[in-house]
């Protein structure tokens, strides 16, 4: 079995502080605090890939989630 982390995490948005408004030339009027469901612990497992018509088999190692948590959102995913 291969596991991934998906689910609901609390996020919020609120009016930016005055210092943020000044620093952004009054273009950043909303500040958000977002959290995403991400892998907190992983493990490697071996997976066998069966090709069509039984020509050959490949065994590869991939990461699978052991545990998940709500954490800072990042651009890249696992």
C-alpha positions as CSV (number, residue, x, y, z in Angstrom):
1,X,0.0,0.0,0.0
2,X,1.1,3.5,-0.8
3,X,-0.2,6.4,1.4
4,X,-0.5,10.1,0.8
5,X,-1.5,13.0,3.1
6,X,-4.6,14.8,2.1
7,X,-7.3,16.5,4.2
8,X,-8.5,19.6,6.0
9,X,-6.4,22.0,7.9
10,X,-7.4,25.4,9.3
11,X,-6.6,28.5,7.3
12,X,-7.5,32.1,7.9
13,X,-7.3,35.5,6.3
14,X,-7.4,38.9,8.0
15,X,-6.8,42.6,7.2
16,X,-3.0,43.3,7.0
17,X,-1.3,45.4,9.7
18,X,-0.5,49.0,8.9
19,X,3.3,48.1,8.7
20,X,2.5,45.5,6.1
21,X,0.4,47.9,4.1
22,X,3.2,50.5,4.1
23,X,5.9,47.9,3.2
24,X,3.8,46.8,0.2
25,X,2.9,50.3,-0.9
26,X,-0.7,49.5,0.1
27,X,-1.1,46.6,-2.3
28,X,-1.1,43.8,0.3
29,X,-4.3,44.5,2.2
30,X,-5.2,40.9,3.1
31,X,-2.8,38.6,5.0
32,X,-3.4,34.9,5.1
33,X,-2.2,32.2,7.4
34,X,-2.5,28.9,5.6
35,X,-1.7,25.3,6.7
36,X,-1.7,22.3,4.5
37,X,-1.8,18.5,5.2
38,X,1.8,17.3,4.7
39,X,3.9,14.2,5.4
40,X,5.5,14.4,8.9
41,X,7.0,10.9,8.7
42,X,7.7,8.7,5.7
43,X,9.2,5.4,4.8
44,X,10.5,3.7,1.6
45,X,8.7,0.7,0.1
46,X,9.5,-1.4,-2.8
47,X,7.0,-1.6,-5.6
48,X,7.0,-3.9,-8.6
49,X,6.0,-2.5,-11.9
50,X,4.5,-5.0,-14.3
51,X,4.8,-4.0,-17.9
52,X,2.2,-5.0,-20.5
53,X,2.5,-8.5,-22.0
54,X,4.8,-9.6,-19.2
55,X,7.9,-8.5,-21.0
56,X,9.8,-7.4,-17.9
57,X,9.3,-6.3,-14.3
58,X,10.9,-3.4,-12.5
59,X,11.2,-3.1,-8.8
60,X,11.5,0.5,-7.6
61,X,11.7,2.2,-4.2
62,X,9.2,5.0,-3.5
63,X,8.3,7.1,-0.4
64,X,5.0,6.5,1.3
65,X,3.5,8.5,4.2
66,X,3.7,7.0,7.7
67,X,2.2,10.0,9.4
68,X,0.6,13.4,8.4
69,X,0.2,16.8,10.1
70,X,-1.0,20.3,9.4
71,X,2.0,22.4,8.6
72,X,3.1,25.4,6.6
73,X,2.0,25.2,2.9
74,X,4.8,24.9,0.4
75,X,4.8,25.3,-3.4
76,X,6.3,21.8,-4.1
77,X,4.5,18.6,-3.2
78,X,5.8,15.2,-2.5
